[in-house]
């Protein structure tokens, strides 16, 4: 049964990844193009300043793949594979939760696990380290940013699982509603401490040395040696829309996983009874 559920989780995740790709292609891709245009313009302005100051100007490297290939093939394949992987993890967690979280219908449990996946894998880490479009983030901090984000994801998932365990332990004493509120409050307090302890990306040592002490890596206005702005900072509208559509795409992905997987799991867990052969009624004997 476990293998059948995991295979259905992979299928549901792949379908969800495809839906998320279509959404991102329509809504998020224009914001990515605007961010790339901003980055190109800023690089040109920086090169002009370096040339005027007599500094060497490094030529732009060639793109290995065109934007069309990146937007259609790269993001599409990536999201489908990501959805399939999340679907497999989702199915494993779903299997573990069966019979351990009370008398919950298979479809309801699927939505609850999907909601937990959205919170643990994406939304809570997003609060500390939100998604950024191109032109935001420096090459020298890639490893540090990746490590901090993974720490945030691990803490989020672990604390969410502990909150579920705590809610189950408190259920008999305080009831389902109060136990849920207490466990949720404990989760918010502890995850708030974690968010407060982890450093902001703008406070990383490399950023402080090269770009100053800022809260984020979002590019500030580019100025010349006299302090005059020669290129504006990153557009706030583009940043907001990109992050909004990123959250919406992930919400669509996890919702689709739960909605698609629920009926599939229900068929595995509660198969329809085999049809019985219908016997023809006996004919009454004809009296002579």
N, C-alpha and C positions, 0 to 999 in steps of 0.2 A: 504493500500500500504506500509506503514512504516513497519508493521510486516513482510510482505513478503520480503522486502529488508533486514531487520535485519537477518531473517532466512537464506537468501542467503549469507549474510556476514559471519555468523557463519560457513556455509558450506565451503565457499571459504577459510576462515581462517583455518579450520581443514585440508583441502587439502594442504594448504600452509605449515602448521606445519608439516605434514607428509613428504613433500618434504625437508623441512629444516632439519628434523631428519635424513633422508637418507644421506643428504650431510654432516651433522655433524658427523654421525657415520663413514663415510668413511674417512673424512679428519681431523676433530678435535679430534676424540677419540684417535688416536695414540699420539697426543701431550699431552692429559690428562694423558695417561699412563706414558709418560716420566716424567711429572711433579710429579706424584705419586711416581715413582721410585726415583726421586731426593729427595722428602720429606722423604721417608723411609731411604735413605742413610744419609741424614743430621741428622735425629733424632738419628740414630745409632751412628754417630760421636759425637753428643752432649751428648748422654748418656755415651759414653766412656770418654769424658772430665769430666763430672760430677762425674763419678765413680773414676777417677784418683784423683780428688780434694776432695774426701771423701763426696760428696754430695749425697743425696738420689736420686735414679733413679726411676721414675714412669713407670710402665709397660704399654705397648701399649694396648688400649682397643680393644675389639673384634669388627669386622665389622658386623653391623646388616644385610647388604645385600652384596652379592658378587659383584665384578666388572662387571660380565656378566649381572646380574640383573639390576645394576645401568645403564650400558651403553645401554642396549636394552629396558628394560621395563621402568625404571625410566625416562631417558632422552626422550624416545619416547612418553610416555604418557604426560610428562610435556610439550614438544614442541607442541603436538597436542592440548592440552588444552589451552596453551598460544596462539597458532594461532587462535583458535576458539574465545577466549576472544578479541584478537586484531581485528578479523574480525567483531565482534559485535560492537565494538567501531568505527571501520572504517565505518560500515554501518550507524551508527547514524550520524557521521560527514558528510557522503555522503548525507544523507537525508536532513540535515540542509543546505548544500551547494546548493541543487537543486534550481535553479531559482534565486540564490543570487550571483552568480559569473559570470553572463553573459550567453550568448548563447553558451554553451559548450555541446558537444555530451556526452551521458552517459558513453561511454567507455573512452573518453578522461578525463572526470571528475574523473572516477575511478582511472586512472593512476596518476592524479594530487594529489588526496587525499592520495593514497598509498605512493607517494613520500614525501608528507608532514608528513605522519605517520613514515616513515623511518627516516626522519630528526629529527622530534620532539621527538619521543620515544626512538630512539637509537643513531643515529650518533652524534648529538650535545652533549648529555650527555657523549658519549664515548670519545669525545675530552678531557673532563676534567677528567673523571673517567673511563678509559678503562677497558674492561673485563680482568680478570686475571684467570689463571688456578690454580689448587690446589697447595699448598705450598707457595702461595703468599697471604698475609693477615693474621693478627694475631687475635686470638680468642677474645682478650680484646677489639678490635676495631670494632667488627661486627655491633653493634648498631649504632655507629657513622658513619661508612661507608654506612650503609643502609639509614640512615637519610639524609646524604649529597647527595647520589645518587638520592633519591626521590625528594629532593629540586631541583636538577639540571634538572630532568625530568619535574617537574611542571613548572619551569621557562622557559624551552625550549618550551614546548607546548603552554604556555600562550603567550610568546613573538612571537611565530610563528603565532598564531591566530591574535594577534594585528598587525603583519606585513601585513597579508592578508587584514584586515580591513583598514589599512592605505593605502595600494595599491588601494583599491576600492575608497577611498575618494579622492585620488590624480589623479585618472584615467581621470576624465573629464577635469582637468586643464592641465595635462602634457602628456596625452596619455598613452596607455597601456604599451608601452616599458619603457618609462621614469619613470612612476609610479612604475613599478615592480623593476627597478634598485634602486630607492629612498627607497622603502619599504625594499628591501633586504639589502641595506647599513645600514639603521636604525636598522634592526634586528642584523646584525653582530656587530655593535657598542655596543648595549645594552647587547647582550649575551656575548660579550668579556669582558665587565665590570663585569658581574656576574661570569664568569670563573675566572677573576682575584681576585675577593673578596672571593670566596670560598676557603677554605684551601686545600693544598695538603695532601694526606693521610699520607705521611711520616712526616708531621708537626703536626700531632695530639699529644696531650699531652702525651698519653700513649706511643706512639712510641718514642717520644723524651726522655722520662725517661728511657725506657728499651733498646732501640736500637740505640739511637743517632738521630741526625738531618739529615734526608735524604728526598729526594723529593718524593719517593714512598715507598711502603712496599715490594718491590722486595728484596729477601734475598741477602745480601752481603756475601762475603767469610767468613767462620767460622774459627776463629783463636784460638790458645791455649794461655795460660797465657803469653807466650814469644812473641806473635805477629806472630807466624808462621801459615800459612794457612793449615788447616787440612781438609777442605772441600770447594770446589769452590762455587762461587755465582751461582745464578740461570742461566741456559743457555739462552743466548740472542736469539738464533735461535728458541728455543722452545717457548719463550714468543712472539716473532714476529709472528711465524706461527699460534699460538693459536689465537692471536688477529686478524690476517688477516682472518682466517677462520670464526671467530665469526662475523666479519663485513659481510663477504660473505654470511653466513647463514641467517643473518637478511635481507640483500638485496634480497636474494632469496625469503624469506618469504613474504616480503612486495610487491615484484614484482608479485609473484604468486597470492596474494590477489587481486591486481588490475586487473591482466589479467583474472583471473577466475570470479571475481565479475562483471566486465564490461559487458560481454555478458548476464549474468543472469539478471542484472539490466535493460539492454536494452529491454529484453523480457517483463519485468514488466511494464516499462514506455512506451514502444511502441509496444503493442501487435499486432500480425499479424491480419489483417481483416478476419472475418469469410468468408469461401468460399461460393460463391453463386452457387445455383443449376443451372446447364446448361440445358437450354431448347432445346429440339430437334426442328429443323426447321420444319415449316409447309410444308406439301406436297402440291405442286401446284395441283389444281383441274384438272382432266383429261377431256379434252373436248371430247365429244362424236363424 
